[in-house]
């Protein structure tokens, strides 16, 4: 117990909010990369598709868990 929270609660918080914040920061980095390279609309789309596709699966996991628990 740390600050009244169990290890499971701390891990769930870190997994949802910590990794979620990191994913938003990664999207910012991809956007900055597209901006600095002057990728254009199609190039930006390809960058986001290729580099952010794995994040879609991670986010879908939370949606599926939520849908199955309700």
The first five atom37 places (N, CA, C, CB, O) and aatype in JSON, in Angstrom:
{
  "aatype": [20, 20, 20, 20, 20, 20, 20, 20, 20, 20, 20, 20, 20, 20, 20, 20, 20, 20, 20, 20, 20, 20, 20, 20, 20, 20, 20, 20, 20, 20, 20, 20, 20, 20, 20, 20, 20, 20, 20, 20, 20, 20, 20, 20, 20, 20, 20, 20, 20, 20, 20, 20, 20, 20, 20, 20, 20, 20, 20, 20, 20, 20, 20, 20, 20, 20, 20, 20, 20, 20],
  "atom_mask": [
    [1, 1, 1, 1, 1],
    [1, 1, 1, 1, 1],
    [1, 1, 1, 1, 1],
    [1, 1, 1, 1, 1],
    [1, 1, 1, 1, 1],
    [1, 1, 1, 1, 1],
    [1, 1, 1, 1, 1],
    [1, 1, 1, 1, 1],
    [1, 1, 1, 1, 1],
    [1, 1, 1, 1, 1],
    [1, 1, 1, 1, 1],
    [1, 1, 1, 1, 1],
    [1, 1, 1, 1, 1],
    [1, 1, 1, 1, 1],
    [1, 1, 1, 1, 1],
    [1, 1, 1, 1, 1],
    [1, 1, 1, 1, 1],
    [1, 1, 1, 1, 1],
    [1, 1, 1, 1, 1],
    [1, 1, 1, 1, 1],
    [1, 1, 1, 1, 1],
    [1, 1, 1, 1, 1],
    [1, 1, 1, 1, 1],
    [1, 1, 1, 1, 1],
    [1, 1, 1, 1, 1],
    [1, 1, 1, 1, 1],
    [1, 1, 1, 1, 1],
    [1, 1, 1, 1, 1],
    [1, 1, 1, 1, 1],
    [1, 1, 1, 1, 1],
    [1, 1, 1, 1, 1],
    [1, 1, 1, 1, 1],
    [1, 1, 1, 1, 1],
    [1, 1, 1, 1, 1],
    [1, 1, 1, 1, 1],
    [1, 1, 1, 1, 1],
    [1, 1, 1, 1, 1],
    [1, 1, 1, 1, 1],
    [1, 1, 1, 1, 1],
    [1, 1, 1, 1, 1],
    [1, 1, 1, 1, 1],
    [1, 1, 1, 1, 1],
    [1, 1, 1, 1, 1],
    [1, 1, 1, 1, 1],
    [1, 1, 1, 1, 1],
    [1, 1, 1, 1, 1],
    [1, 1, 1, 1, 1],
    [1, 1, 1, 1, 1],
    [1, 1, 1, 1, 1],
    [1, 1, 1, 1, 1],
    [1, 1, 1, 1, 1],
    [1, 1, 1, 1, 1],
    [1, 1, 1, 1, 1],
    [1, 1, 1, 1, 1],
    [1, 1, 1, 1, 1],
    [1, 1, 1, 1, 1],
    [1, 1, 1, 1, 1],
    [1, 1, 1, 1, 1],
    [1, 1, 1, 1, 1],
    [1, 1, 1, 1, 1],
    [1, 1, 1, 1, 1],
    [1, 1, 1, 1, 1],
    [1, 1, 1, 1, 1],
    [1, 1, 1, 1, 1],
    [1, 1, 1, 1, 1],
    [1, 1, 1, 1, 1],
    [1, 1, 1, 1, 1],
    [1, 1, 1, 1, 1],
    [1, 1, 1, 1, 1],
    [1, 1, 1, 1, 1]
  ],
  "atom_positions": [
    [[0.84, -1.18, 0.0], [0.0, 0.0, 0.0], [0.88, 1.24, 0.0], [-0.95, 0.0, 1.22], [1.77, 1.41, 0.83]],
    [[0.6, 2.11, -0.96], [1.32, 3.38, -1.04], [0.28, 4.48, -1.19], [2.35, 3.39, -2.22], [-0.49, 4.49, -2.15]],
    [[0.26, 5.41, -0.24], [-0.7, 6.51, -0.23], [-2.14, 5.99, -0.27], [-0.45, 7.45, -1.41], [-3.03, 6.66, -0.8]],
    [[-2.38, 4.82, 0.29], [-3.72, 4.25, 0.34], [-4.15, 3.53, -0.92], [-4.68, 5.32, 0.62], [-5.31, 3.12, -1.02]],
    [[-3.25, 3.35, -1.88], [-3.58, 2.66, -3.12], [-2.82, 1.34, -3.18], [-3.24, 3.54, -4.35], [-1.69, 1.24, -2.71]],
    [[-3.46, 0.34, -3.76], [-2.81, -0.95, -3.93], [-1.92, -0.93, -5.16], [-3.86, -2.08, -4.03], [-2.0, -0.02, -5.99]],
    [[-1.07, -1.93, -5.28], [-0.19, -2.03, -6.44], [-0.99, -2.14, -7.73], [0.76, -3.23, -6.3], [-0.61, -1.57, -8.76]],
    [[-2.09, -2.86, -7.68], [-2.94, -3.03, -8.86], [-3.54, -1.7, -9.31], [-4.05, -4.03, -8.57], [-3.61, -1.42, -10.51]],
    [[-3.97, -0.87, -8.36], [-4.56, 0.42, -8.7], [-3.51, 1.36, -9.3], [-5.19, 1.06, -7.46], [-3.79, 2.09, -10.25]],
    [[-2.31, 1.35, -8.75], [-1.24, 2.2, -9.26], [-0.85, 1.76, -10.67], [-0.01, 2.15, -8.33], [-0.63, 2.6, -11.55]],
    [[-0.76, 0.44, -10.89], [-0.41, -0.07, -12.22], [-1.49, 0.27, -13.24], [-0.18, -1.59, -12.16], [-1.17, 0.63, -14.37]],
    [[-2.75, 0.15, -12.87], [-3.85, 0.49, -13.79], [-3.84, 1.97, -14.13], [-5.21, 0.1, -13.18], [-4.08, 2.34, -15.28]],
    [[-3.56, 2.81, -13.14], [-3.48, 4.26, -13.39], [-2.33, 4.57, -14.35], [-3.3, 5.03, -12.07], [-2.5, 5.34, -15.3]],
    [[-1.17, 3.98, -14.1], [-0.02, 4.22, -14.96], [-0.23, 3.71, -16.36], [1.2, 3.59, -14.37], [0.19, 4.34, -17.33]],
    [[-0.9, 2.57, -16.47], [-1.13, 1.99, -17.79], [-2.13, 2.82, -18.59], [-1.63, 0.57, -17.66], [-1.96, 2.98, -19.8]],
    [[-3.15, 3.34, -17.94], [-4.15, 4.1, -18.69], [-3.71, 5.54, -18.92], [-5.49, 4.09, -17.95], [-3.67, 5.99, -20.07]],
    [[-3.38, 6.27, -17.87], [-3.07, 7.7, -18.02], [-1.61, 7.92, -18.44], [-3.35, 8.44, -16.73], [-1.33, 8.79, -19.26]],
    [[-0.7, 7.16, -17.88], [0.71, 7.33, -18.21], [1.0, 6.99, -19.66], [1.57, 6.49, -17.31], [1.62, 7.77, -20.38]],
    [[0.55, 5.83, -20.08], [0.77, 5.42, -21.47], [-0.08, 6.26, -22.42], [0.45, 3.91, -21.65], [0.34, 6.56, -23.54]],
    [[-1.26, 6.65, -21.98], [-2.1, 7.54, -22.8], [-1.43, 8.88, -23.05], [-3.46, 7.76, -22.14], [-1.44, 9.39, -24.17]],
    [[-0.84, 9.46, -22.0], [-0.1, 10.7, -22.16], [1.11, 10.53, -23.06], [0.34, 11.23, -20.82], [1.41, 11.4, -23.88]],
    [[1.8, 9.41, -22.92], [2.95, 9.13, -23.77], [2.51, 8.98, -25.23], [3.67, 7.87, -23.3], [3.23, 9.41, -26.13]],
    [[1.35, 8.39, -25.47], [0.84, 8.24, -26.83], [0.52, 9.61, -27.45], [-0.42, 7.34, -26.84], [0.79, 9.85, -28.62]],
    [[-0.05, 10.51, -26.65], [-0.32, 11.86, -27.15], [0.98, 12.58, -27.49], [-1.11, 12.67, -26.12], [1.06, 13.3, -28.48]],
    [[2.0, 12.39, -26.67], [3.3, 13.0, -26.94], [3.9, 12.41, -28.23], [4.27, 12.78, -25.74], [4.52, 13.13, -29.01]],
    [[3.72, 11.12, -28.45], [4.21, 10.49, -29.68], [3.49, 11.05, -30.9], [4.04, 8.96, -29.61], [4.11, 11.24, -31.95]],
    [[2.2, 11.32, -30.79], [1.46, 11.94, -31.89], [2.01, 13.34, -32.18], [-0.04, 12.01, -31.57], [2.12, 13.74, -33.34]],
    [[2.35, 14.08, -31.13], [2.97, 15.39, -31.31], [4.29, 15.27, -32.05], [3.17, 16.09, -29.96], [4.58, 16.06, -32.94]],
    [[5.1, 14.27, -31.68], [6.39, 14.06, -32.33], [6.2, 13.72, -33.81], [7.18, 12.94, -31.61], [6.94, 14.22, -34.66]],
    [[5.23, 12.88, -34.13], [4.97, 12.51, -35.52], [4.52, 13.74, -36.31], [3.89, 11.4, -35.6], [4.96, 13.95, -37.44]],
    [[3.64, 14.56, -35.72], [3.21, 15.79, -36.38], [4.36, 16.75, -36.59], [2.13, 16.46, -35.57], [4.45, 17.39, -37.64]],
    [[5.24, 16.86, -35.61], [6.41, 17.73, -35.75], [7.34, 17.22, -36.84], [7.17, 17.83, -34.41], [7.89, 18.01, -37.61]],
    [[7.5, 15.91, -36.91], [8.32, 15.31, -37.96], [7.74, 15.6, -39.35], [8.42, 13.79, -37.74], [8.48, 15.93, -40.27]],
    [[6.43, 15.49, -39.48], [5.78, 15.78, -40.76], [5.92, 17.25, -41.11], [4.29, 15.39, -40.72], [6.14, 17.6, -42.27]],
    [[5.8, 18.13, -40.11], [5.9, 19.57, -40.35], [7.31, 19.96, -40.8], [5.52, 20.34, -39.08], [7.47, 20.7, -41.76]],
    [[8.32, 19.45, -40.09], [9.7, 19.83, -40.39], [10.19, 19.25, -41.72], [10.62, 19.38, -39.28], [11.05, 19.84, -42.38]],
    [[9.63, 18.1, -42.1], [10.06, 17.5, -43.36], [9.24, 18.0, -44.56], [9.96, 15.99, -43.27], [9.51, 17.62, -45.7]],
    [[8.24, 18.86, -44.29], [7.35, 19.38, -45.33], [6.76, 18.23, -46.15], [8.11, 20.37, -46.26], [6.86, 18.2, -47.38]],
    [[6.16, 17.29, -45.44], [5.69, 16.05, -46.05], [4.46, 16.24, -46.93], [5.38, 15.05, -44.98], [4.21, 15.42, -47.81]],
    [[3.7, 17.27, -46.73], [2.46, 17.44, -47.49], [1.34, 16.62, -46.85], [2.67, 17.02, -48.96], [1.54, 15.95, -45.84]],
    [[0.16, 16.69, -47.47], [-0.99, 16.01, -46.88], [-0.86, 14.49, -46.95], [-2.27, 16.43, -47.59], [-1.09, 13.8, -45.96]],
    [[-0.48, 13.98, -48.12], [-0.37, 12.53, -48.26], [0.79, 11.98, -47.44], [-0.19, 12.15, -49.74], [0.67, 10.93, -46.82]],
    [[1.91, 12.68, -47.42], [3.06, 12.25, -46.64], [2.76, 12.26, -45.15], [4.25, 13.12, -46.93], [3.19, 11.36, -44.42]],
    [[2.03, 13.26, -44.7], [1.63, 13.32, -43.29], [0.71, 12.16, -42.96], [0.94, 14.65, -42.97], [0.84, 11.54, -41.91]],
    [[-0.22, 11.86, -43.85], [-1.13, 10.73, -43.65], [-0.34, 9.42, -43.54], [-2.15, 10.64, -44.8], [-0.62, 8.6, -42.67]],
    [[0.63, 9.24, -44.42], [1.43, 8.01, -44.4], [2.25, 7.93, -43.13], [2.36, 7.95, -45.63], [2.37, 6.85, -42.54]],
    [[2.81, 9.04, -42.68], [3.57, 9.05, -41.43], [2.69, 8.66, -40.25], [4.19, 10.43, -41.19], [3.06, 7.81, -39.45]],
    [[1.52, 9.27, -40.16], [0.62, 8.94, -39.05], [0.13, 7.5, -39.16], [-0.57, 9.9, -39.02], [0.02, 6.81, -38.15]],
    [[-0.16, 7.04, -40.37], [-0.64, 5.67, -40.54], [0.44, 4.67, -40.14], [-1.06, 5.43, -41.99], [0.16, 3.72, -39.4]],
    [[1.64, 4.89, -40.6], [2.71, 3.93, -40.33], [3.21, 3.97, -38.91], [3.84, 4.16, -41.24], [3.45, 2.92, -38.3]],
    [[3.38, 5.17, -38.36], [4.0, 5.28, -37.05], [3.0, 5.19, -35.9], [4.74, 6.58, -36.97], [3.39, 4.84, -34.78]],
    [[1.75, 5.49, -36.14], [0.77, 5.5, -35.07], [-0.19, 4.31, -35.13], [-0.01, 6.78, -35.1], [-1.12, 4.23, -34.32]],
    [[0.02, 3.4, -36.06], [-0.93, 2.29, -36.21], [-0.94, 1.38, -34.99], [-0.59, 1.47, -37.46], [-1.99, 0.86, -34.62]],
    [[0.2, 1.17, -34.37], [0.26, 0.32, -33.18], [-0.51, 0.88, -32.01], [1.69, 0.1, -32.77], [-1.02, 0.14, -31.17]],
    [[-0.6, 2.21, -31.95], [-1.35, 2.84, -30.86], [-2.85, 2.57, -30.98], [-1.09, 4.35, -30.84], [-3.56, 2.56, -29.98]],
    [[-3.32, 2.36, -32.19], [-4.75, 2.09, -32.41], [-5.13, 0.77, -31.72], [-5.08, 2.02, -33.93], [-6.18, 0.68, -31.09]],
    [[-4.28, -0.23, -31.84], [-4.55, -1.51, -31.2], [-4.54, -1.4, -29.69], [-3.53, -2.54, -31.63], [-5.36, -2.02, -29.02]],
    [[-3.63, -0.61, -29.16], [-3.56, -0.42, -27.71], [-4.82, 0.29, -27.21], [-2.31, 0.39, -27.32], [-5.37, -0.1, -26.18]],
    [[-5.27, 1.31, -27.93], [-6.49, 2.02, -27.54], [-7.72, 1.14, -27.72], [-6.64, 3.31, -28.36], [-8.65, 1.2, -26.92]],
    [[-7.72, 0.31, -28.76], [-8.86, -0.59, -28.99], [-9.0, -1.6, -27.87], [-8.71, -1.32, -30.33], [-10.1, -2.03, -27.55]],
    [[-7.87, -1.99, -27.27], [-7.91, -2.94, -26.15], [-8.75, -2.38, -25.0], [-6.48, -3.26, -25.66], [-9.55, -3.11, -24.41]],
    [[-8.58, -1.1, -24.69], [-9.35, -0.49, -23.61], [-10.82, -0.4, -23.98], [-8.81, 0.9, -23.28], [-11.69, -0.61, -23.13]],
    [[-11.12, -0.09, -25.22], [-12.52, 0.01, -25.66], [-13.19, -1.35, -25.6], [-12.6, 0.58, -27.1], [-14.34, -1.46, -25.16]],
    [[-12.49, -2.39, -26.03], [-13.05, -3.75, -26.01], [-13.27, -4.2, -24.57], [-12.13, -4.74, -26.74], [-14.3, -4.78, -24.26]],
    [[-12.3, -3.93, -23.69], [-12.48, -4.31, -22.29], [-13.66, -3.58, -21.67], [-11.2, -4.0, -21.48], [-14.43, -4.17, -20.91]],
    [[-13.81, -2.31, -22.0], [-14.93, -1.54, -21.47], [-16.26, -2.08, -21.98], [-14.77, -0.06, -21.84], [-17.23, -2.19, -21.23]],
    [[-16.31, -2.42, -23.29], [-17.56, -2.91, -23.89], [-17.94, -4.27, -23.32], [-17.43, -3.01, -25.42], [-19.12, -4.54, -23.13]],
    [[-16.97, -5.12, -23.05], [-17.27, -6.44, -22.52], [-17.65, -6.4, -21.05], [-16.08, -7.35, -22.73], [-18.37, -7.28, -20.57]],
    [[-17.16, -5.39, -20.32], [-17.48, -5.32, -18.89], [-18.87, -4.74, -18.64], [-16.45, -4.48, -18.16], [-19.43, -4.91, -17.56]],
    [[-19.44, -4.05, -19.64], [-20.78, -3.45, -19.46], [-21.85, -4.35, -19.96], [-20.89, -2.11, -20.18], [-23.03, -4.01, -19.9]]
  ]
}
